[in-house]
Amino acid sequence: MRASNIDPRIVLAAALTIAVAGGCSDGALATRPSADTSALYWSLTLDHRAVTLALTPPYDTVRLTAVPRNPWGAALDGLGPVTYTSTDLARVRVSADGVVQALADGTGVLVIASLQAGGVTHADTAVVDITSNPNPRPIASLSIHPVSPDSAKVAAQSAAGKQLTVRAFDVGSAPLSALVDFRSSDPAIATVDRNTGIVQGKRPGHVTIVASSTVYGATRADTLPFTIGEPVMYWIQVDRPAVAGAATATTFSPSKVTIGTGGTVMWTWRPDIPATDVTFDDPTNVAADTVGIFGPLHLGVSGPGNIPAVTTCTSDNPFGCFRSRTFPVPGVYTFHSTLTGASGQVTVVDERASP
């Protein structure tokens, strides 16, 4: 696990600012700081992060190597020795130079590599499972690519995320249950749980998911280009602006949203908000919301076309404060309130035409 996910450019800019400010005193010129960050100790990475061992030699050992790196991922030399520790010495021991040995059955044992240099400490962790398989066969192949009709895509802000499917085979072509480590090339766009392989989209874009596994001394990896699409669910708050003299006015917040084709938008009111309708300039393809296990979402308050002013929104009936619509056709849907003048826009993206 990395100790920091902060953009190195931000840290560099702050360091340069402090250096310049601190160096200017008594009229003396400050020395211009160097912009070279190639020697900055930024992270420590292990070559194996998901390891399966057996109790049968030689499949009971594996060597871990931890590499210190700069902000751009290049290896650094001369920072001193790495310290390796096991969280369960009864099942796994590790030598000073990173040789891991299985001692007893177990799962989820952590081997932690850490290195302190220049007052900064970074660490990375390997997860180790140990089996009593009397005939261990090393891993021969690993794939996380989806099988049709599944796809390598998930909507941004999807609550469930997307579970990656792992297919692994041993040297005898038999299916293999393997401990797998997952990583995302850009956690700002998508994160992936390193143990479960569940991808969570943060914002629309493209990332590469990397999976790797070391089983009985052999290591295999796979990379999967992954797409994060537009959200398929969005909330718009009908609100009162914080402006003097605007007690009867309302706003839509946010006033502009973008969703994927077939996505749903829900407008929410508060009991103290003045009557506000949602009238579309062209309601032709503004459809009834049919999302949900038991029919329309939000207890039947969805429907097609325009949304009349809410009259059932009270503190005793919070479910009367929601109205939702689905947008099955790409396009730009502008809307406004005929009662208050507030306006907004829903953009529906045809992601089938996206690269």
Protein Blocks (a to p, Z undefined) as FASTA:
>chain_A
ZZbfcdfklmmmmmmmmmmmmmggghiacddddfbfklpcfbdcdfbfbdcddfbdfklb
ccdddddddfkopacehibpaddddfblkloccdfkopacdfbgcehiacdddddeehia
cdddddddddfbfbdcddfbdcfbdcdfbdcdddehianlpadddddddfkopacddddd
dddfblkloccdfklopacdfbgcdddddddddeehiacdddddddddddfbdcdddddd
dbehilmgccdddfbdcddehiacdddddfklccdddddfblmlmccdfedjelpehhhp
acehjddddfkbcfklmmlmgccdddfbgcddddddfknopacddddddfklpZZ
